[in-house]
Amino acid sequence: MYWTLELASYLEDAPWPATKDELIDFSIRSGAPLEVVENLQELEDDGQPYENIEEIWPDYPTKEDFFFNEDEY
């Protein structure tokens, strides 16, 4: 399983919290690439919903990871 920013971006609008099956269904309906569906199928399914993308990909960059001053824009 591998994630890139492009692949993870397909899950940004997912209906969080969501179970593994709900995320797979969402990615298929939204036209996400096959790699996204394959990555989701490889996740462990303990029946608990995922609260956000960080639970799937812990290294997902957050707004704090980008260093720019919003006041300048």
Secondary structure, DSSP 8 states (H G I E B T S, - for coil): ----HHHHHTTTTS-SSB-HHHHHHHHHHTT--HHHHHHHHTS---S--B-SHHHH-TT---GGGS---GGG-
